[in-house]
Amino acid sequence: MAALLLLSALLLLPLLLLRLRLWPQLRWFAADLAFVVRAMRCKRALRARALAAAAADPQGPEGGCSLAWRLAQLARQRPARTFLVQGKRRFSYAEAERASNRAARAFLRARGWRAGPAERGGGGGAAGGAAAAPLAPGATVALLLPSSPEFLWLWFGLAKAGLRAAFVPTALRRGALLHCLRSCGARALVLAPEFLESLEPDLPALRALGLHLWAAGLETPEAGIHDVLAEAAAEAEEPVPGCLSAPRSVMDTCLYIFTSGTTGLPKASRISHLKVLQCQGFYQLCGVRPEDVIYLALPLYHMSGSLLGIVGCLGIGATVVLKPKFSAGQFWEDCQQHRVTVFQYIGELCRFLVNQPPNQAERGHKIRLAVGSGLRPDTWERFVRRFGPLQVLETYGLTEGNVATFNYTRQRGAVGRASWLYRHLFPFSLIRYDAATGEPVRDVQGRCVAASPGEPGLLVAPVSQQSPFLGYAGGPELARGKLLQDVFRPGDVFFNTGDLLVCDDQGFLRFHDRTGDTFRWKGENVATTEVAEILEALDFLQEVNIYGVPVPGHEGRAGMAALVLRPPHALDLGQLYAHVFENLPPYARPRFLRLQESLATTETFKQQKVRMASEGFDPSTLCDPLYVLDQTAGAYLPLTPARYSALLAGDLRI
């Protein structure tokens, strides 16, 4: 009888949970618990490594910063294991350790450091940039280099020498480059020889800054520029004392990574030793194993490439295939050649791949997991359908941020989950945001208001010792707006991501839009990401970029859709209008269309919106085909000079 009652209770339990609206959350409890357990194990392992380093011999290689001791540890534990592959070049962990030791000694000579009696006799190259003052401990050295093994040896060498690296985006020149160097207080610059020609106009200004100037390999001598690779080659390969790089605090800045600068000049984000240590756990949290081979085609000056890709690989001791520049046509051949099992993506890379014509190499690949961010649902569906079976793990995070999410349930279109378990370990909140004022909504007591399920909310995370926000190099005004105070209680401080996310009734998080990208039209907020996803469902559209443009005589900004057609399709204005009319509310329907051969993106594949919006919709200044939504005609029509004049005069109803 008791067993019958127990069985009846178990059968009724799901009905009770459904009635209490708890089942949508609890059905994922096992997955939530499994990920949190993995995260706790990862945290414990990283803490144990850090404690072991703190207790190590200060003169030994495993007593320095986390990069130094982790590489030394791997070189001791698995010396022959392949760490890095680029083209036909392969480097083991032991070889990476030795190359970075030589680089560290070259940089230490520029600090005026001399080896102790036991080490004298190894090397003796002249310090780079001898005319400049010696580098001080903790000085910043900027790297203007493409992705390559040499980039890594120099970065690791700087870390071991107790110097800060600054990763400068390789496309920067003139004023933007000088701004970056000044903002992070760079005392030296290492550049690629192939950049010398384009940098020729900048060299006088660089010399005027009093920088040590190095090149990473020089075929012909250049006045005032020394070859850092030649200097490193002359040095001994033995480790340098760990005490040279050991931080006083894990909160100390060890690295600068610049923001993309899509809304202004780039800012130098401060990266702490703690964050570098935490990034060692990235691939472990994603379920990547030491025997995996990871394909990395993201620029190393970006957080995704350096901290998640390279440092994450060091965290598990795996192999990384480094591609200096992504090639959709060569991707599958590379993966087959190197037996790649994990692909780290940015959403646009997956889009490039699904837009390629089919080829033989894409069949029979070994990729089991794709890890990254920014993958839109339409591309996700096509990517898995065409290249599966493989799993996609979408993540979310910011270079300077203190919050990250993982879509460990593989729910298509989600960037993570807001389960109680996850938020207990990695706290964050979604709060209501007013796009008109650009500020969070606050109640009568001045406190922020939590967003409801299904409502777009601003993602914020509490600032604490475990999840700090270091800000940017330069004045405190650069971080204005990034910190919110008195959010839920007096005195609390939260980091403002600037991103709007939606949490559904099952606890899944989906990216909605950037606060700076959302615009208002007809008194309503238009989410550019949401509109783009609707348009991308059309077979004849390959890429879509949505942004707002001001229209004289109208309040707010009207939506413009920059479109790229999918070959061999033509633009079907009738189908596009019907699709937009059926799937979007009136205020969100794009008022203008701009047909382009390709969309402008940054070097990290982010769509350009600010510049596009500034170009407006004047047919006399834009060479692209333009169309306007004529509500009277109920169609998209070519934006001729006559219609443009009628629009400005208020005679065209959009």
DRENLOSE-768225 format. One record per atom (N, C-alpha, C): x, y, z. Coordinates in steps of 0.02 Angstrom, whole numbers, plus 50000, padded with zeros to 5 digits. Layout:
# DRENLOSE-768225
XYZ/...
//
This chain:
# DRENLOSE-768225
500424994050000/500005000050000/500445006350000/500975006250041/501425011950044/501765013149978/501955007549944/502285008249879/501805011149828/501155009349832/500655011949786/500565019449796/500555021549860/500475028649875/501085032649850/501675029649859/502295033049836/502295033749760/502075028549726/502045028749653/501545033949629/500975034249664/500465039249646/500735046349655/501115047349710/501395054049723/501905055949670/502305051049649/502805052449597/502465054149531/501915050749516/501555052149454/501225059049455/500985061049515/500655067449521/501135073349527/501765071849545/502245077249556/502345081649494/502435078849433/502505083349375/501905087849364/501285085249378/500685089449370/500695095249420/500915093749482/500955098949533/501465104249514/502045101949489/502565106649468/502325111049410/501955107949364/501685111849308/501185117049333/500765115049380/500265119749406/500605125549442/501165124049477/501535129249512/502035132949467/502045131049403/502485134149353/503225133249371/503385127649403/504075126249421/504405121349373/504005117449337/504285112249294/504745115049240/504575120649205/505025123149153/505735124349178/505815126249242/506475127249270/506785120649293/506385116549329/506665110549360/506845105149310/506555105249250/506705099949201/507435100249180/507765106149191/508465106849173/508925106449234/508645104349290/509035104349352/509655100049348/509605094249317/510185089749312/510755092949273/510585096349217/511095099649177/511395105549215/510965109249251/511215114949291/511705112449344/511505107049379/511915104449433/512585101849406/512565098349349/513175095549320/513665101049302/513415106449273/513875111849253/514165115349315/513755116549364/513995119949425/514525115649460/514415109049461/514915104549491/515575105149452/515525105149385/516135105849344/516475112449358/516075117849364/516365124449377/516705124749445/516405121549496/516715121449563/517365117549562/517385111949526/517995108149521/518535112149486/518335115849434/518805120049397/519095125449443/518655128649482/518885133849528/519375131049580/519225125149605/519665122049655/520345120449624/520345117949562/520975116149529/521395122349517/521085127849494/521465133949482/521725136849547/521335136449599/521555138949664/522155134849690/522115128249679/522675123949701/523305125649663/523235126949598/523825128949558/524125135449584/523685140249597/523935146749621/524285146149688/524005142049733/524315141149799/524995137649793/525035132749746/525665129349735/526195134149709/525985138649665/526455143549638/526695148349693/526235150249737/526415154849791/526915151549839/526865144949846/527305141449892/527955139049860/528005140049793/528595137649758/529205142049772/529785139549752/530415143149760/530385149549719/530455155549748/530425161749710/530945162149654/531485158449661/531995158449609/531855153349554/531355149149565/531195143949517/530685146449465/530605142749410/530145144949357/529415144449375/529245140349426/528545139349444/528335143649504/528695149149514/528515153649569/528325160549544/528175161349480/528025167949452/527285168949440/527125172949389/526425174249371/526125167849342/525465167849334/525125161649314/525325159349245/525445163949198/525675161949131/526345158449136/526805161449175/527485158749181/527485151849213/527135151149270/527165144649303/526755139249268/526225141249233/525845136149198/526235133349138/526565137649101/526955135349044/527545131049069/527875133149123/528425129249151/528175122449176/527585122349205/527285116249230/527145111349173/526855113849118/526695109549061/527325107049027/527845111449024/528485109248994/528805103749034/528675103549099/528945098249141/528515091949138/527845092849137/527395087149140/527315083549072/527275087449018/527165084448952/527605088048900/528255087448906/528715091348864/528635090148789/528485083948769/528445082348698/527755083548668/527265085048709/526585086248684/526585092448639/526265091948581/526235097748535/525775103048565/526045108948572/525655114648597/525365118648539/525775120148488/525585124848436/525755122148368/525275123148321/525385121348251/525205127448209/525665129448165/525495134648116/525805132548049/525365130948002/525605128447939/526015122047949/526635122047925/527075116247933/527485116547997/527425121948035/527815122648096/527435119748156/527795115948197/527505112948257/527975114348315/527685115848373/528075117348433/527785113548492/528225110148528/528015106648589/527985111648646/527715109248703/527695113548762/528405115148786/528865110348780/529545111748800/529865117048755/529725116748690/530005121748644/529705128648657/529065128848672/528745135248689/529055138248751/529195134048801/529505136348862/530205139248848/530595135848808/531275138148794/531265144648754/530825145048703/530785151148662/530575157148703/530105156148749/529875161748790/530395163648842/530805158848864/531355160548911/531865165048877/532025163548814/532495167848778/532215174848769/531575175248752/531255181848745/531255185548811/531115182048866/531115185248932/531795188248947/532335184648932/533005187148946/533175193248903/532935193248840/533055199048798/532705205248826/532095204248850/531735209948879/532035212048946/532285207148984/532595208849048/533225213049038/533585211848984/534175215948970/533975223148957/533395224148926/533135230848915/532915234048981/532815229949032/532675232549099/533315234149137/533895232249107/534525233149142/534675227549190/534275222049186/534375216349231/534955212149207/535355209649252/535905205149235/535825198749274/535975193249242/535915186749274/536395186249332/536225181949381/536655180749438/537285176949417/537755176049463/538385172749447/538295165849416/537795162249441/537695155449415/537445155449343/537155161049321/536855161249254/537275165149204/537785168749226/538175172749180/538515168349129/538585171149070/538915167449017/538425165348963/537775165248978/537275163648927/537025169948894/537165170748832/536905176548795/537275182748812/537035188248787/537365194548801/537225199648747/536645198848712/536475203648659/536345210448689/536435215548648/536315222348671/535575223548682/535405227548731/534715229148745/534405232748686/533785230748668/533445233948611/533315241348626/533395245448575/533255252548584/533735255648633/534395254648623/534885256748672/534865264148686/534595268148639/534575275348650/534035277348700/533545272848710/532995274348756/533205272548827/532855275448875/533005273948945/532815266648960/533165263449007/532995256449024/532265255849045/531975250149028/531285248849047/531245247649122/530755250649154/530655249649226/530255243249237/530325240049295/529895234349311/529165236149304/528785231949270/528075233249260/527925237949203/528435240049164/528315244449107/527895240849054/527575244749012/527135241948961/527495241748894/527455235948862/527745234848795/527175233048748/527075237148697/526525236048650/526745231248595/526305226648577/526435221848523/525985223548464/526275225248408/525905226548346/526105221148297/525815215248306/526035209248271/525435205248247/525505201848190/524985197148169/525015190848212/524505186748207/524495180448245/525035175848220/525475173648265/526045169548246/526335166448309/526755161248302/527095158648362/527525163948395/527845168348356/528275173548384/527875178248429/527255179748410/526825183748453/526785180648523/526685174048524/526605170648589/527245170548628/527825169048596/528455168848633/528595175648664/528465181048626/528605187748652/528115189548708/527485187748700/526995189048753/527185185248817/527325178748810/527525174848869/528175177448899/528645179548855/529275182248879/529175188648919/528735192948895/528585199148932/528305197449001/527845192649003/527555190649068/528085188149115/528545184049090/529075181249133/529565186749155/529635191949115/530095197349132/529785202549178/529155201449197/528825206249241/528625212649206/528485212149140/528275217949101/527555216849077/527215222249065/526525221849042/526505222148965/526115217648936/526015217848863/525385221948849/525385225248792/524795228648766/524685226248695/524115223148682/523975220248616/523645225548573/524005228248524/523745233648482/523445230548419/522815232248402/522525229848339/522955231548279/523065226748236/523575227448184/523385232548130/522745234348125/522545239148073/522655246348093/522815247748156/522855254648180/523485258048154/523405264248132/523955268448110/523795275748130/524265280048118/524195287248130/523935288848200/523425293148203/523185295548267/522925290148313/522575285248285/522285279848326/522845275748359/523375274348322/523935270648349/524285274548405/524425280848393/524745284948444/524305285548506/523655286148496/523185286548552/523245280248595/523265274348563/523295268048601/523955267648640/524505269548609/525145269148643/525175273848702/524905279848692/524905284648748/524435282448804/523855279748786/523355278248837/523585272748885/523985267948860/524215262548903/524915264048931/525195269948914/525845271848940/526405267448914/526365265348851/526875260848823/527555264048823/528055260148843/528755262348842/529155258948787/528845254248753/529175250748698/528645248148650/528865246948588/528415244348536/528785238948497/528465233148490/528725227848448/528255227348388/528525228148328/528105228148268/528335222948219/527895221048174/528065216248122/528425219848065/528955216848037/529325220147983/528885221947923/528365217747910/527935219147853/527505225447863/527495227947924/527105234047937/527535240347930/528185239647921/528635245447921/528455250447866/528275248047808/528115252647753/527505256947770/526975253747795/526375257647811/526475261947873/526975260247915/527105264147975/527615269647964/527885270147904/528405275047890/528205282147911/527585284547896/527405291247918/527345291947994/527275286348030/527185286648102/527845286348140/528375284148107/529015282948143/529285289148179/529265295248148/529505301048185/529125302248250/528465301348249/528065302348309/528215296848360/528325290748337/528485285248382/529165286448416/529645288848377/530295290348406/530245296148455/529815300948440/529745306748484/529455304648552/529095299048554/528825296648618/529365293448662/529965292648634/530505289648672/530435282148682/530105278848635/529975271748641/530595267648622/530675261948655/531105256648628/530745253948567/531075253748511/530765251148450/531105244648430/530705239448427/530945232848405/530535230548346/530835226448305/530465222748253/530555215348267/530045211448251/530065204248262/530355200948199/531015201948189/531355199248130/531465204748079/532095206048062/532265211248013/532745208347961/532555208847897/533005206547844/533525211847829/533325218047831/533785223547819/533775228247878/534355230847900/534365235247959/533945241547948/533655243848002/533245250048002/533495254348058/533615260648043/533905265248093/533455265648154/533765264348213/533405265148276/532945259448294/532915254248251/532475248548264/532905242348271/532835238748326/533235232848339/532805226548328/533145221148314/532805214748300/532745210848365/532155210648393/532065207248457/532145199748451/531975196848393/532055189648385/532795187748381/533205191948349/533925190648348/534215191248418/533995196248455/534235197048524/534035191048567/533415188748557/533185182948597/533575176648578/533735175848514/534095169948492/534785169448523/535075175248542/535735175248573/535725173848647/535125173248675/535065172248748/535045164848766/535165163548830/535105156748856/534365154848862/534235148248859/533545145848859/533305143648928/533745144248979/533555142349046/533025147149074/532605144849120/532085149149149/532385154949187/531995160349191/532195166049233/531845165349300/532095168549352/531785167949418/531055169949418/530645165849450/529925167249453/529765173649489/530195175749537/530055181749576/530035187949533/530325187749473/530315193549429/529605195049403/529195189949398/528515190849370/527965189949421/528125187549481/527605186249531/527255192749550/526605193249544/526245199449560/526195200449635/526165206649655/526025208149726/525315206349744/524865207049695/524165205449705/523885202549640/523415197849645/523105195049585/522685200249549/522545205949583/522165211349551/522615215949510/523275215149514/523725219349476/523605218449401/523685223849363/523615223549291/524225220049261/524115215149218/524665211749185/524645212449109/524095215249084/523985215249012/523475220548994/523555223448934/523045228048908/522775225148842/522115224848837/521795222948775/521315228548756/521365230848694/520975236648673/520275234748649/519795238948665/519115238048640/519125239348565/518595237348531/518575237748458/518555244948432/518325249648473/518315256548451/517765258048400/517235254048400/516695255148351/516315261548364/516335264148425/515975270348441/516455275948460/517085275348442/517585280448459/518265277248460/518745280748488/519425278048492/519445272048539/519865267148525/519905261248569/520115263148639/519885259248688/520085260148758/520475253948780/520985255248822/521415249748845/521115246548907/520815240748898/520515237148955/521065234148997/521015235149063/521505232249109/521325224949122/521795220449109/521705213349122/522135211449181/521825208749233/522185207049294/522495200049290/522955198749336/523225191949342/522665187049360/522175189249399/521615184949417/521235182849355/521115187449308/520725185849248/521115180849204/521765181849198/522175177049160/522125170149191/522145169849257/522085163349291/521395160349278/520865164449283/520195161949272/520105159449201/520415162749152/520355160649082/520685153949069/521135151849114/521415145149107/520875139749114/520315141549144/519775136749153/519255136849099/519335141249048/518805142048998/518645135548961/519155132448932/519025126348894/518795120548938/519045120449000/518815115249046/518065115849058/517825122049066/517115123149076/516715121249015/517015121748956/516675120048894/516685112648878/517035108748919/517065101548907/517605099448858/518095103848845/518645102048801/519155097948841/519475093148808/519925088448843/520645089548822/521125087348862/521835088348845/522035085248779/521705079948757/521885076748694/521575080148633/521175085348643/520855088848587/521345093048549/521175094348485/521545098948442/521075104748425/521275110848444/520835116748439/521045121048380/520565122948339/520705127348281/520545134548300/521055138848296/520985145748318/521185150448261/520695154048234/520815158748179/520625165848199/520575167148264/520395173748288/521025177648304/521025184248294/521645188148306/521855187748379/522505187148389/522765186348457/522725192848497/522645198548463/522575204748502/521885205448532/521435200748516/520765200748543/520715195748600/520285197048648/520215192548706/520035185448685/519595184748635/519385178048615/519965173848591/520435177048555/521005173448530/521525172148583/521715177248621/522275176648669/522065173448735/521585176448769/521415174048836/520995167648834/520495167348792/520085161348789/520425155848748/520685157648690/520985152648647/521645150048673/522145154448680/522815152248700/522855150548774/522635155148817/522675153748889/522215147948907/521625147648876/521185141948888/521505135348868/521885135448813/522245129448791/522785127548842/523145132548868/523645131148920/523325128048982/522715130248996/522375127749056/522285120249055/522165117248996/522045110048993/522635106348961/523125110048934/523695106748903/523535103548837/523105106648796/522905103948732/523355106648676/523175105248615/523525107648555/523095112748519/523405118248496/523035123348460/523345124148390/522905124248340/523105125648272/522955133048259/523485136948250/523425144248245/523425146248172/522885149648152/522815152048083/522865159648085/523365162648051/523445169948054/522835173748027/522515170847976/521925174147947/521435168847926/520805169747945/520305164647930/520175164247855/520135158147830/519965156747760/519415151547758/518815153747738/518255149047734/518385143647683/518745145347629/518875140347577/519375135147597/519815136747646/520335132147667/520185128847734/519655130947766/519515128747834/519485121147840/519075117947799/518975110747808/519595106747789/519985109147740/520615105747725/521085106047785/521115111947817/521525112647877/521305107847932/520645107547942/520375103347996/520525095947983/520475093847921/520625086947905/521375085547913/521795090147889/522515089247891/522765088547963/522495092748008/522745092848077/522305089048125/521785085548099/521325081548140/521035085848197/520755091548178/520465096248225/519835093348255/519745094148320/519145091648354/518725097248385/519015103148395/518655108848425/518795115048384/518265118748368/518315124948329/518075130748372/518505135748382/518295141748418/518075147048368/517455149248374/517165153648323/516955160348349/516885164948304/516465170948311/515905169848261/515295171948276/514725170348235/514815171348161/515175176648142/515265178148071/515675172748036/516135169448072/516535164148041/516085158348020/515595156648062/515125151348044/514695153447985/514525159847982/514145162247924/514545161647860/515185163347864/515615162647805/515625155447781/515655150747828/515705143747810/515065141147777/514485142947804/513865140347775/513705143647708/514015149347694/513905152647630/514395150247576/514865145847595/515325143047546/514975137547506/515165136647442/514895130847405/515145124347436/514765118947432/514975112647461/515645110247432/516045107047474/516665104047449/516785097447485/517195093347455/517305086647480/517605086547550/518025091447565/518395091447629/517935092347690/517335095147679/516895096247737/516565089847761/516645084547722/516365078047743/516915074047779/516725070747831/517195066447866/517665070147913/517495076247932/517905079847980/517835076848049/518295078848094/518305076048162/518035081048214/517785086848192/517565091848240/516955089248278/517005089348344/516445087248386/516125092948423/516495098648428/516255104248469/516465110848438/515995115448431/516135122348411/515975126848470/516455130848492/516395135148551/516505142348530/516065146848552/516165153848535/515585158148555/515505163648518/514975168448534/514745172048471/514145174848475/513875178848420/513575174848363/513375168648376/513085164448323/512325165548322/512085168348267/511365169748261/510985163248246/510345162948268/509965156748261/509925154048191/509855158348140/509785155748071/510435152348049/511005155348065/511645152348047/511765146048088/511575146148151/511635140348195/511295134348163/510675135248142/510275129848113/510625127148050/510825131548005/511145129447943/511825126147956/512195128748004/512855126148019/512815118948044/512365117648092/512295110948120/512005106148069/511515108448030/511205104047981/511705101847927/512135106547908/512605105047853/513225101347877/513495103447935/514155100847956/514115095948015/513515094548039/513465090048095/513625082848076/513645078248125/513465079448195/514035082648234/513895088348262/514345091748309/513925095848357/514225097648413/513875101548463/514115108848459/513665113448473/513825120648475/513735123048546/514245126148573/514205128948641/514305136448635/513765140148637/513775147448633/513915150348702/514365155248704/514535158548767/514425166048761/514465169448817/514405176748817/514915179548867/515245184948848/515705188348894/515985194648862/516305198848902/516605205048879/517335205248901/517755208548862/518465209048879/518555211948949/518225217548963/518305220849027/517775218749078/517335214149059/516765212349101/516945207649158/516475206849203/516555202349261/516015197049263/515705195649205/515175190749202/515235186949137/515085180449139/515095176249079/514535171149085/514275168949029/513755163749029/513945158348979/513695152248990/513835146448948/513185142948932/513075141648869/512475137948849/512625130448852/512705127848912/512915120948922/512365115948906/511745118148896/511215113548877/511155113048801/511545117148765/511545117148691/510865119348663/510485123348701/509835125748677/509945130748621/509685129348563/509835133348504/509595140648513/510035145348500/509865152348504/510005155548571/510165151448622/510285154148690/511025155348700/511185160048746/511885161348764/512045158648834/511545155848868/511665153248935/511005152248971/511065150949037/510485149949079/510535154149141/509955156149166/509925160149227/509645155949284/509895149849290/509665145549345/509905148249412/509555146349465/509755148549532/510455146049548/510605139749528/511255136949543/511815140849509/511715142449444/512235146049407/512335153049436/511785156449450/511835163349475/512115163549547/512065158049583/512375157849649/513135157649642/513375154349591/514095153849580/514375159749541/513995162049490/514185167749448/513605172749448/513555176949498/512965181249505/512905186549450/512285187649428/512115193049381/511365194249385/511145199749356/510425201449356/510255204749290/509615204449272/509335208249216/508875213449245/509005219849228/508595225249254/508275229149196/507725232349211/507365236149160/507775242149137/507725243649072/508135248949042/507685253248998/507795259849003/507405264648963/507855267148907/507705264948845/508125266948788/508075274448774/507525277648794/507445284748781/507935288848824/508025286948886/508485290648930/509185287648931/509245281448907/509885278048910/510085276148980/509595275349025/509735273749095/509295268049119/509515264449169/509075259349199/508455262549230/507915258849230/507295261149263/507365260149338/507195265349376/507235264849450/506545266349480/506425263249538/505785264249571/505795270549614/505275271749653/505225277849692/505765278349745/506045272649764/506595272649813/507285273249781/507285273849714/507915274549679/508265268049664/507915262349673/508225255949660/508025253449590/508465249449561/508325246649495/507785241349500/507455240149444/506885235549442/507075229449400/506985223549427/507155217449391/506695216549331/506965214349276/506565213049216/506165206649225/505575206549197/505135200649200/505345195549147/505155189149156/505295184149104/505005186349036/505405185848984/505195187848918/505295195248902/505505199148953/505615206348943/506365207748935/506555211648884/507265213348878/507515217048940/508085214948965/508365218149024/509115219349016/509355224549050/510065226149048/510445221349093/510955218049065/511345213249104/511855216949147/511815215849213/512285218849260/512535213349307/513125214549336/513425209549381/513745213149439/513675210649500/513965213949558/514735213849555/515035219449573/515755219949576/515985217549645/516455212749645/516695210049708/517425208249700/517725205549753/518425203549750/518515197749703/518005193449697/518045187749652/517885189649580/517495194849571/517305197149503/517375204749499/517995207149495/518115214349496/518025217549427/518025224049426/518055227949364/518635232849371/519155231849331/519755235949337/519715242349296/519265242649248/519195248749208/519705248949152/519895255149134/520315256149076/520915260449095/521455259649058/522035263949067/521845271049048/522045275849088/521855282749075/521435285549132/521085290849119/520675294049170/520065290149189/519795291349249/519195287749271/518585289249229/518605294749191/518025296449149/517905291249095/518415287249077/518335282149026/517855276649048/517795275649114/517365270449140/516675273149159/516545279549143/515895282449161/515325278549128/514835276749167/514275272949142/514365265449147/514985263149159/515105255949165/514945253249234/514905257649284/514745255549351/514095258849373/513645254749401/513005257149427/513005256249502/512795261349538/512785261049611/512065260849638/511995258249699/511345257849732/510835254349687/511035248649659/510605245049612/510015241749648/510175237549697/509645234149735/509645236049809/510215238549833/510255240749903/510775246249907/510735250449958/511195256049964/511925253749965/512345256849924/513055255549925/513295250049880/512835246149851/513085240749807/513325243649740/513765240149707/514055242249644/514005236549594/513745238049534/513665233049482/514005235349418/514295230549381/514575231949315/514015231949264/514005237049222/513505237849169/513795235249104/513535229649079/513805226649017/513625230748956/513075234648960/512835238248901/512465233748853/512295227648874/511945222948831/511265221248859/510785220648814/510105218748833/510005211348817/509795207548867/509655200448859/508935199048881/508675193548858/508005191248877/508065184548910/507725183748967/507695177349002/506985174648995/506905168748964/506225166048954/505995162249016/505395159349013/505105156249072/505455149749091/505905147149048/506295141349065/506985143149092/507135149649094/507775151849120/508315152449068/508155151849004/508655152548951/508765159848934/509395161648927/509585168548910/509715169148836/509425174348806/509545175648735/509755182948726/510255183848684/510495190648671/509955194448632/509815200648655/509295204648623/509605210248581/510045214348611/510355219848574/510845223448618/511285227348587/511705232048623/511285238248638/511385241048698/511005247148715/511165252748665/511775253048641/511955258248593/511685257048523/511505250648508/511235249048442/510475249848439/510135248648495/509415249448497/509235256748483/508745257948442/508525264848428/507765265248435/507515271348439/506795272548448/506495275248384/505905272548367/505525274948309/504785274248325/504415279548312/503695279648328/503575278348402/504045280748445/503975280048517/504115273148543/504385268548501/504515261648522/505255260048513/505505255448555/506205253148549/506265247848495/506745248748450/506875243848397/507535240348411/507515233848420/508115229948433/508405227748366/509005230148350/509305228748284/509425221248274/509635217848326/509775210648320/509135206848304/508595208648336/507955205248326/507705206148255/507755212248228/507535213548160/507975209848110/508635209848123/509095206448077/508945198948074/508785195948130/508635188748131/508015187148091/507525191648092/506915190648052/507075190947978/507465195847957/507625196547886/508075190847861/508515188447904/508985183247883/508635176647870/507995176047889/507615169947874/507455169447799/507525174947762/507395174847690/507975171547653/507825166847609/508345162947576/508805167147533/508555172647505/508975176447458/509425181547493/509385182047560/509815186647596/510375182747632/510995184947620/511575181647651/511775185147715/511775191847715/511965195647775/511505201647782/511385203547845/510945209247859/511255213347916/511265219847908/511485224447961/510935229647971/510675230148031/510125234848046/510395240548089/510215246648073/510395252448112/509885257948100/509905263148142/509415268548136/509725274848106/509345278148063/509565284448033/509055289948047/509295296048063/508815301548075/508495303748010/507855305348014/507475307847956/507195314647974/507345319847935/507075326547950/506315326447955/506065329748007/505345330148017/505045324248054/505465319548074/505225313748111/505615312948176/505275310748227/505605309648291/505935302848292/506515302448324/506875296148330/507275294548267/507375288148256/507765285748199/507375280348162/507405280748097/507075275748055/507555270048040/507295264048037/507715258248026/507955257747955/508595256447947/508875254847881/509185247947884/509065244047831/509345237347826/509855237247769/510495236247787/511005235147737/511005227647721/510935225947657/510825219047637/511375216647589/511555210347596/511995206947548/511615200847523/511565200147457/511185194647428/511595188147429/511235182547434/511555176047431/511565173747358/512155172947328/512195170647259/511845163947251/511495162847196/511415167347138/510745171147141/510475172247200/509805175147207/509805182647189/509215185047170/509095192147159/508665194847216/508645201347223/508245204547275/507505204147256/507105201047299/506385200447288/506045205347336/505895211347311/505605216547354/504905214647378/504525211247336/503855209247355/503855204247412/504275199247406/504325194247460/504605197347524/505085201847516/505375205047575/504845209247611/504465213047573/503945217147605/503435212747640/503205207347608/502705202947639/502985199747702/503615197747700/503945194647759/503995199547816/504205205547801/504275210747852/503595212547882/503095213147838/502425215047860/502125209747906/502275203447891/501985197947929/502345196647996/502995197847998/503395195748055/503625201248101/503555207548082/503795213048124/503235217948138/503215220748199/502725225948213/502865232148171/502375236448160/502465242148115/503075246448131/503205247748195/503765252248212/504445249148197/504495242448194/505135239048185/505295237648111/504825238848067/504945237347996/505445242347967/505985239947936/506475244547907/506155249247856/506305255647863/506035260647816/506465261247753/507105259347759/507565259847703/507945253347694/508105251947631/508535246147614/509145248747577/509715245847592/510335247747558/510675241347535/510705240347470/510975234247441/511725234947432/512115230347462/512845230747459/513145224047437/513765224447411/514115218347392/514395214747453/514585218447504/514825215647567/514715220747622/514655218247684/514545222647740/515205224547774/515245230747795/515845233147830/515855230247900/516435227347918/516525224547985/517195226748013/517265226048078/517915227148110/518355221048099/518985221448122/519435215748115/519215209848158/518785211048206/518525205548247/517815203748225/517645205548163/517035203448129/516395206348160/516455211948194/515855215348218/515605220048163/514945220248155/514665224548103/514745231848121/514915235848071/514975243048080/514275246048077/514065249348130/513405252548131/513455260148135/513925262548176/513975269848187/514165273348122/514665270648086/514875273848024/514325273447972/513985267647968/513445266747919/512875271647933/512705272447997/512165277148015/512355284247996/512995286048004/513205292947989/513165294347914/513175289147872/513135290147800/512425291647776/511925290147818/511235291947803/510945288047745/510495291347707/510135287947652/510065292547592/510505297347584/510475301947528/510725298447464/510285297547413/510495293947353/511035297747313/511115304147326/511625307947288/512325306847316/512375304147377/513035303047407/513205295547415/512695291247410/512815284047417/512765280747349/513255276647333/513255273347267/512865266747268/512675264347327/512315258047330/511585259047309/511265253847281/510545254247267/510155255147332/509695259947333/509305261547393/508565260747378/508195258747431/507465257847425/507145260847487/506525263147479/506165266247534/505485262747541/505245262147602/504595259247616/504065264647605/503675263947553/503115268547539/502485265347567/502245267947624/501665264947657/501025265947617/500995271247579/500395272347538/500355267047483/500935265547451/500945260547399/500975253447427/501165252847491/501235246247521/501785242147489/502365245247479/502915241747445/503565245447458/504115241747447/504775244947445/504905247247373/505065253647365/505175256547299/505875259547295/506165259947236/506825263147229/506815270247256/507325272047295/507375278747323/507695283347271/507285285947227/507515290447175/507605297447204/507965301947169/508015308847193/507345312147204/506855310447162/506185313347170/505855310947235/505905304447249/505615301847311/505995304447371/506655305247365/507055308047420/506825315147436/506705319147384/506455325947394/505765325947426/505335321347403/504665320847432/504695318847505/505155314547522/505245312347591/505455318247635/505935322247612/506165327947650/505615333247657/505185333647607/504635338547609/504035336047649/504055329747671/503505326947710/502945324347668/503065323447602/502535321147557/502555313647545/503035310247575/503085302947566/502975299747634/502465295547638/502285292547702/502705286147714/503155286547762/503555280647779/503355277947848/
//
